[in-house]
Amino acid sequence: MNPARSLILFTTLSGLGLGLLAWLGIDPTPPTGWVALVFFAIAHGLTLTGLAASALHLGRRERALRAFSQWRTSWLSREAWAAAVTLTLTGLYGGLLILGIHVAPLGWLGALLALGTVGVTSMIYAQLKTVPRWHRWTTPALFLAYAVTGGALLSGRVTLSEVLLPVTAALQLYAWWDGDRRFARSGTTLATATGLDAPRALFPPHSGPNYLLKEMVFVVGRRHAMKLRVIALFAIAVIPLAFLAVGPSHFFGLLALVTHALGVFLSRWLFFAEAEHVVGLYYGRR
């Protein structure tokens, strides 16, 4: 699977779910009763589905619980803890709302933790100096922007969505423009990667396909990157804005949300497909 669909699905669904939890947490007049049950079920369902998709990418899934043990050094482990605490706290907050009890400070803390979890997830990628395109402030900014925008759409905040959609699209455009230049500006070459003063490798490290090539040197998507970027931008912002402009309607709101989610999914696919890993230099690729 190249790039891993499980990671794409995880970042898309969990971002939507955590974004919705953040908006529910800061809402001064949150839904109660059965309406609260529906909203929190959707938010937790999306987040848990995303986490389950992430677990599918693990090489030894039976050892998934060990991810919690490395929180001092691993952003992946920190993500696991952040998600667990967030879901527990927002679950308590939602349960109280179902009973008609609104504890505002608990909601604010849950919203902060939800956005914090998104930030922690983004740092799994932003910390990687071996992928110059990701090693930039735009990575956590985009993760948070997509979560906040998707959550606004999912919670029915039309006016806010009409502001957030173009802002998120503009940030994505800048991230693509800047990312295309990051590898060259990093100064990484075959010589710096291997420590050998050679213009090229005489022989490839492996004679056939391997895990590194399948997971880190994905090139098919780059051939059509510009077309895919245009499609993604239209799905992320242009088409949803057109649906929202039609007028207040749950049907068009749903269409805007679905279209935006598909655009985010495509942008996430490009996020992984366009990553230029330093390890690719060993194979004469980027």
LOMI-964618 format. One record per residue (C-alpha): x, y, z; residue in three letters. Coordinates in pm, 1 decimal, padded with zeros to 6 digits, always signed. Example, Ala and Ser with C-alpha at 12.3 -4.5 7.8 and 13.67 -1.06 7.14 Angstrom:
residues 2
(lumse (+01230.0 -00450.0 +00780.0) Ala)
(lumse (+01367.0 -00106.0 +00714.0) Ser)
end
This chain:
residues 286
(lumse (+00000.0 +00000.0 +00000.0) Met)
(lumse (+00182.9 +00305.2 -00121.9) Asn)
(lumse (+00154.2 +00550.6 +00036.4) Pro)
(lumse (-00022.3 +00381.5 +00328.6) Ala)
(lumse (-00396.0 +00433.9 +00292.6) Arg)
(lumse (-00433.5 +00359.8 +00660.9) Ser)
(lumse (-00234.7 +00671.7 +00754.3) Leu)
(lumse (-00426.3 +00885.2 +00504.6) Ile)
(lumse (-00757.0 +00760.5 +00643.5) Leu)
(lumse (-00634.5 +00811.6 +00999.7) Phe)
(lumse (-00527.4 +01174.8 +00955.2) Thr)
(lumse (-00847.8 +01258.9 +00766.3) Thr)
(lumse (-01104.5 +01097.0 +00996.6) Leu)
(lumse (-00934.8 +01169.0 +01328.2) Ser)
(lumse (-00885.6 +01532.0 +01224.5) Gly)
(lumse (-01257.2 +01567.9 +01155.0) Leu)
(lumse (-01354.1 +01399.0 +01481.1) Gly)
(lumse (-01113.0 +01597.4 +01697.9) Leu)
(lumse (-01209.1 +01921.8 +01523.6) Gly)
(lumse (-01574.4 +01854.9 +01604.2) Leu)
(lumse (-01485.4 +01781.3 +01967.8) Leu)
(lumse (-01299.7 +02112.7 +01987.1) Ala)
(lumse (-01601.2 +02311.4 +01863.6) Trp)
(lumse (-01839.2 +02122.3 +02092.0) Leu)
(lumse (-01609.2 +02196.0 +02384.0) Gly)
(lumse (-01604.5 +02574.1 +02338.2) Ile)
(lumse (-01971.2 +02608.7 +02240.6) Asp)
(lumse (-02136.7 +02837.0 +02500.9) Pro)
(lumse (-02471.7 +02672.0 +02430.0) Thr)
(lumse (-02382.3 +02312.3 +02343.0) Pro)
(lumse (-02642.6 +02055.2 +02242.8) Pro)
(lumse (-02792.1 +01845.1 +02519.1) Thr)
(lumse (-02993.5 +01526.0 +02541.9) Gly)
(lumse (-03024.2 +01310.1 +02233.2) Trp)
(lumse (-02872.4 +01576.8 +02008.1) Val)
(lumse (-02557.3 +01578.1 +02223.0) Ala)
(lumse (-02549.1 +01198.4 +02204.6) Leu)
(lumse (-02552.0 +01211.4 +01823.3) Val)
(lumse (-02282.0 +01478.8 +01796.5) Phe)
(lumse (-02045.5 +01313.7 +02044.0) Phe)
(lumse (-02107.8 +00970.5 +01893.2) Ala)
(lumse (-02008.3 +01106.6 +01552.3) Ile)
(lumse (-01699.3 +01283.4 +01690.9) Ala)
(lumse (-01579.6 +00983.4 +01891.4) His)
(lumse (-01668.0 +00742.7 +01610.9) Gly)
(lumse (-01460.0 +00935.9 +01356.3) Leu)
(lumse (-01166.6 +00966.0 +01595.3) Thr)
(lumse (-01172.0 +00598.6 +01694.1) Leu)
(lumse (-01207.9 +00489.0 +01330.3) Thr)
(lumse (-00905.9 +00699.9 +01245.0) Gly)
(lumse (-00704.1 +00549.0 +01529.5) Leu)
(lumse (-00805.7 +00200.2 +01420.2) Ala)
(lumse (-00691.6 +00281.1 +01065.2) Ala)
(lumse (-00358.8 +00398.3 +01206.5) Ser)
(lumse (-00316.5 +00068.2 +01392.2) Ala)
(lumse (-00347.5 -00115.4 +01059.2) Leu)
(lumse (-00016.2 +00040.7 +00956.0) His)
(lumse (+00171.4 -00120.2 +01243.8) Leu)
(lumse (+00402.9 -00405.2 +01156.3) Gly)
(lumse (+00324.6 -00594.8 +01478.2) Arg)
(lumse (-00032.7 -00497.0 +01564.4) Arg)
(lumse (-00046.3 -00730.7 +01861.8) Glu)
(lumse (+00209.1 -00502.8 +02027.5) Arg)
(lumse (+00007.0 -00185.4 +01974.0) Ala)
(lumse (-00030.5 -00127.8 +02348.6) Leu)
(lumse (+00345.9 -00086.0 +02374.4) Arg)
(lumse (+00307.2 +00243.9 +02192.1) Ala)
(lumse (+00202.1 +00394.3 +02526.3) Phe)
(lumse (+00535.6 +00310.7 +02689.5) Ser)
(lumse (+00764.7 +00542.1 +02491.0) Gln)
(lumse (+00601.8 +00877.0 +02563.7) Trp)
(lumse (+00930.0 +01037.6 +02672.9) Arg)
(lumse (+01085.9 +01011.0 +02327.2) Thr)
(lumse (+00818.2 +00917.3 +02074.3) Ser)
(lumse (+00557.9 +01151.9 +01926.3) Trp)
(lumse (+00361.6 +00841.8 +01825.6) Leu)
(lumse (+00341.1 +00736.5 +02189.5) Ser)
(lumse (+00246.3 +01089.6 +02293.7) Arg)
(lumse (-00028.5 +01082.7 +02032.7) Glu)
(lumse (-00165.6 +00760.0 +02180.4) Ala)
(lumse (-00177.1 +00912.2 +02529.4) Trp)
(lumse (-00321.1 +01243.3 +02405.7) Ala)
(lumse (-00597.4 +01065.4 +02214.9) Ala)
(lumse (-00683.5 +00841.1 +02510.6) Ala)
(lumse (-00702.9 +01132.7 +02755.6) Val)
(lumse (-00898.5 +01347.9 +02509.0) Thr)
(lumse (-01158.0 +01080.0 +02436.0) Leu)
(lumse (-01198.4 +01002.7 +02805.0) Thr)
(lumse (-01242.9 +01365.4 +02907.5) Leu)
(lumse (-01470.6 +01462.0 +02617.5) Thr)
(lumse (-01667.1 +01142.9 +02676.4) Gly)
(lumse (-01731.0 +01256.6 +03033.2) Leu)
(lumse (-01823.9 +01605.6 +02912.4) Tyr)
(lumse (-02058.9 +01464.2 +02649.8) Gly)
(lumse (-02215.6 +01225.1 +02899.5) Gly)
(lumse (-02296.3 +01515.2 +03130.2) Leu)
(lumse (-02447.7 +01711.4 +02840.1) Leu)
(lumse (-02669.5 +01415.1 +02755.4) Ile)
(lumse (-02799.0 +01440.6 +03111.0) Leu)
(lumse (-02852.6 +01814.8 +03064.3) Gly)
(lumse (-02551.6 +01920.6 +03275.4) Ile)
(lumse (-02313.4 +02173.5 +03118.0) His)
(lumse (-01970.2 +02199.8 +03283.0) Val)
(lumse (-01804.6 +02468.2 +03067.4) Ala)
(lumse (-01446.8 +02438.3 +03204.3) Pro)
(lumse (-01452.5 +02065.9 +03128.2) Leu)
(lumse (-01553.5 +02144.5 +02770.7) Gly)
(lumse (-01277.1 +02403.6 +02729.4) Trp)
(lumse (-01018.7 +02156.9 +02857.1) Leu)
(lumse (-01151.7 +01890.8 +02621.4) Gly)
(lumse (-01129.9 +02132.2 +02327.8) Ala)
(lumse (-00770.9 +02219.4 +02417.0) Leu)
(lumse (-00678.3 +01852.6 +02443.1) Leu)
(lumse (-00848.5 +01774.6 +02110.7) Ala)
(lumse (-00646.6 +02039.4 +01927.5) Leu)
(lumse (-00338.1 +01932.8 +02121.1) Gly)
(lumse (-00385.2 +01577.9 +01994.6) Thr)
(lumse (-00399.4 +01706.4 +01637.1) Val)
(lumse (-00080.3 +01901.6 +01701.2) Gly)
(lumse (+00093.4 +01596.5 +01847.5) Val)
(lumse (-00009.6 +01389.2 +01545.1) Thr)
(lumse (+00136.5 +01650.7 +01310.2) Ser)
(lumse (+00467.7 +01642.9 +01498.2) Met)
(lumse (+00513.8 +01277.6 +01404.7) Ile)
(lumse (+00582.5 +01411.5 +01055.2) Tyr)
(lumse (+00707.9 +01765.2 +01122.1) Ala)
(lumse (+00996.1 +01637.8 +01336.6) Gln)
(lumse (+01147.7 +01440.8 +01047.9) Leu)
(lumse (+01452.7 +01623.4 +00914.6) Lys)
(lumse (+01486.7 +01341.0 +00662.1) Thr)
(lumse (+01174.8 +01472.1 +00485.4) Val)
(lumse (+01244.7 +01844.4 +00428.3) Pro)
(lumse (+00895.1 +01901.2 +00287.1) Arg)
(lumse (+00742.3 +01797.9 +00621.0) Trp)
(lumse (+01005.9 +01951.9 +00848.3) His)
(lumse (+00837.1 +02291.5 +00852.6) Arg)
(lumse (+00583.5 +02489.6 +01057.8) Trp)
(lumse (+00331.3 +02448.0 +00775.1) Thr)
(lumse (+00278.2 +02081.4 +00867.3) Thr)
(lumse (+00125.6 +02137.5 +01214.8) Pro)
(lumse (-00047.8 +02452.6 +01086.5) Ala)
(lumse (-00219.9 +02256.2 +00810.3) Leu)
(lumse (-00319.0 +01968.6 +01038.7) Phe)
(lumse (-00480.9 +02215.2 +01279.1) Leu)
(lumse (-00643.9 +02417.4 +00999.6) Ala)
(lumse (-00804.3 +02108.6 +00847.5) Tyr)
(lumse (-00927.7 +01991.5 +01189.1) Ala)
(lumse (-01077.7 +02330.2 +01279.0) Val)
(lumse (-01235.1 +02380.0 +00935.2) Thr)
(lumse (-01373.7 +02027.6 +00909.9) Gly)
(lumse (-01507.0 +02050.5 +01264.3) Gly)
(lumse (-01679.8 +02379.7 +01183.3) Ala)
(lumse (-01849.9 +02223.9 +00881.8) Leu)
(lumse (-01946.7 +01912.5 +01074.2) Leu)
(lumse (-02096.6 +02116.1 +01359.3) Ser)
(lumse (-02299.4 +02336.2 +01122.8) Gly)
(lumse (-02107.3 +02663.8 +01173.9) Arg)
(lumse (-02173.6 +02799.8 +00825.9) Val)
(lumse (-02049.1 +03157.6 +00872.4) Thr)
(lumse (-01724.4 +03043.2 +01031.6) Leu)
(lumse (-01679.4 +02778.5 +00762.9) Ser)
(lumse (-01709.5 +03041.2 +00490.2) Glu)
(lumse (-01412.8 +03219.3 +00649.4) Val)
(lumse (-01206.7 +02912.8 +00735.6) Leu)
(lumse (-01237.6 +02736.7 +00398.3) Leu)
(lumse (-01049.2 +02998.2 +00190.9) Pro)
(lumse (-00793.3 +03050.4 +00469.7) Val)
(lumse (-00719.9 +02677.3 +00481.5) Thr)
(lumse (-00697.0 +02660.7 +00101.6) Ala)
(lumse (-00452.0 +02953.4 +00098.7) Ala)
(lumse (-00239.0 +02783.4 +00365.4) Leu)
(lumse (-00239.0 +02461.6 +00162.1) Gln)
(lumse (-00129.8 +02652.6 -00148.5) Leu)
(lumse (+00158.9 +02809.4 +00041.0) Tyr)
(lumse (+00259.5 +02473.2 +00187.5) Ala)
(lumse (+00278.7 +02324.6 -00163.0) Trp)
(lumse (+00472.2 +02622.1 -00300.1) Trp)
(lumse (+00716.9 +02622.2 -00010.5) Asp)
(lumse (+00742.8 +02242.9 +00004.0) Gly)
(lumse (+00850.0 +02219.5 -00360.3) Asp)
(lumse (+01163.5 +02416.5 -00267.2) Arg)
(lumse (+01240.3 +02263.5 +00070.4) Arg)
(lumse (+01451.3 +01969.2 -00048.2) Phe)
(lumse (+01681.1 +02189.2 -00257.0) Ala)
(lumse (+01715.7 +02443.3 +00024.4) Arg)
(lumse (+01803.1 +02168.5 +00273.9) Ser)
(lumse (+02134.6 +02115.7 +00092.6) Gly)
(lumse (+02098.0 +01738.0 +00111.4) Thr)
(lumse (+02284.1 +01543.4 -00157.3) Thr)
(lumse (+02411.3 +01191.0 -00206.3) Leu)
(lumse (+02743.3 +01305.2 -00062.1) Ala)
(lumse (+02588.8 +01447.2 +00256.8) Thr)
(lumse (+02359.8 +01144.8 +00292.8) Ala)
(lumse (+02636.3 +00884.3 +00260.2) Thr)
(lumse (+02940.9 +01078.4 +00375.6) Gly)
(lumse (+03109.5 +00989.5 +00045.8) Leu)
(lumse (+03226.7 +01248.3 -00204.8) Asp)
(lumse (+03057.5 +01090.7 -00503.6) Ala)
(lumse (+02818.1 +01240.8 -00761.4) Pro)
(lumse (+02617.1 +00921.2 -00779.7) Arg)
(lumse (+02603.7 +00570.6 -00642.1) Ala)
(lumse (+02776.8 +00310.5 -00859.1) Leu)
(lumse (+02537.5 +00037.9 -00748.4) Phe)
(lumse (+02194.1 +00056.8 -00581.2) Pro)
(lumse (+02172.5 -00074.0 -00222.7) Pro)
(lumse (+01924.3 -00340.9 -00332.1) His)
(lumse (+01866.5 -00517.8 -00660.8) Ser)
(lumse (+01488.4 -00528.0 -00626.2) Gly)
(lumse (+01191.0 -00354.3 -00462.6) Pro)
(lumse (+01194.3 -00336.9 -00082.7) Asn)
(lumse (+01011.1 -00179.9 +00211.0) Tyr)
(lumse (+01196.3 +00153.5 +00184.4) Leu)
(lumse (+01110.0 +00196.5 -00182.0) Leu)
(lumse (+00747.5 +00102.7 -00124.2) Lys)
(lumse (+00699.0 +00324.8 +00180.1) Glu)
(lumse (+00933.9 +00620.1 +00127.3) Met)
(lumse (+01009.3 +00664.8 -00242.6) Val)
(lumse (+00664.1 +00697.2 -00392.0) Phe)
(lumse (+00681.3 +00862.1 -00735.4) Val)
(lumse (+00362.6 +00783.1 -00927.9) Val)
(lumse (+00159.4 +01064.6 -00774.3) Gly)
(lumse (+00423.7 +01324.9 -00852.1) Arg)
(lumse (+00372.5 +01285.1 -01226.4) Arg)
(lumse (+00020.0 +01418.6 -01192.5) His)
(lumse (+00073.7 +01634.2 -00885.4) Ala)
(lumse (-00039.1 +01963.1 -01038.7) Met)
(lumse (-00369.0 +01820.3 -01164.3) Lys)
(lumse (-00433.0 +01650.4 -00832.7) Leu)
(lumse (-00356.3 +01972.2 -00644.4) Arg)
(lumse (-00611.3 +02165.8 -00848.5) Val)
(lumse (-00875.1 +01896.0 -00790.6) Ile)
(lumse (-00793.0 +01892.7 -00418.7) Ala)
(lumse (-00824.6 +02272.1 -00387.5) Leu)
(lumse (-01161.4 +02274.7 -00560.5) Phe)
(lumse (-01283.5 +01996.7 -00331.2) Ala)
(lumse (-01134.2 +02152.1 -00017.4) Ile)
(lumse (-01274.6 +02501.9 -00057.5) Ala)
(lumse (-01425.8 +02612.8 -00390.2) Val)
(lumse (-01706.0 +02356.8 -00422.9) Ile)
(lumse (-01796.7 +02358.4 -00048.5) Pro)
(lumse (-01819.6 +02739.2 -00057.4) Leu)
(lumse (-02052.8 +02714.4 -00357.2) Ala)
(lumse (-02276.1 +02468.1 -00170.4) Phe)
(lumse (-02283.6 +02690.3 +00139.0) Leu)
(lumse (-02368.6 +02994.1 -00075.2) Ala)
(lumse (-02689.6 +02827.0 -00193.4) Val)
(lumse (-02848.5 +02898.7 +00142.6) Gly)
(lumse (-02918.0 +02742.7 +00482.9) Pro)
(lumse (-02989.1 +02379.8 +00406.2) Ser)
(lumse (-02883.2 +02059.7 +00580.8) His)
(lumse (-02859.7 +01886.9 +00242.3) Phe)
(lumse (-02618.7 +02137.9 +00089.5) Phe)
(lumse (-02430.7 +02155.6 +00418.4) Gly)
(lumse (-02382.8 +01779.5 +00401.3) Leu)
(lumse (-02263.2 +01804.6 +00041.0) Leu)
(lumse (-02015.6 +02074.7 +00143.6) Ala)
(lumse (-01884.2 +01856.0 +00426.4) Leu)
(lumse (-01848.9 +01542.4 +00211.2) Val)
(lumse (-01676.3 +01733.5 -00069.2) Thr)
(lumse (-01438.2 +01899.3 +00175.8) His)
(lumse (-01355.9 +01564.7 +00338.1) Ala)
(lumse (-01276.7 +01414.2 -00003.0) Leu)
(lumse (-01051.0 +01710.8 -00075.7) Gly)
(lumse (-00872.0 +01663.8 +00255.1) Val)
(lumse (-00830.1 +01293.5 +00179.2) Phe)
(lumse (-00671.1 +01380.4 -00157.4) Leu)
(lumse (-00443.6 +01643.4 -00002.4) Ser)
(lumse (-00334.2 +01386.9 +00256.4) Arg)
(lumse (-00261.1 +01141.9 -00025.9) Trp)
(lumse (-00042.3 +01406.2 -00187.0) Leu)
(lumse (+00115.7 +01478.6 +00151.7) Phe)
(lumse (+00256.2 +01125.8 +00158.1) Phe)
(lumse (+00302.0 +01076.0 -00217.5) Ala)
(lumse (+00503.0 +01394.4 -00266.0) Glu)
(lumse (+00726.9 +01343.8 +00036.9) Ala)
(lumse (+01089.1 +01347.9 -00074.5) Glu)
(lumse (+01274.5 +01123.0 +00167.8) His)
(lumse (+01649.6 +01158.8 +00195.0) Val)
(lumse (+01673.1 +00778.3 +00180.8) Val)
(lumse (+01566.7 +00803.5 -00184.1) Gly)
(lumse (+01910.5 +00944.0 -00268.8) Leu)
(lumse (+02061.4 +00600.8 -00203.5) Tyr)
(lumse (+01854.8 +00474.0 -00493.4) Tyr)
(lumse (+01918.6 +00767.5 -00723.6) Gly)
(lumse (+01566.5 +00898.7 -00659.4) Arg)
(lumse (+01387.5 +01153.5 -00447.2) Arg)
end
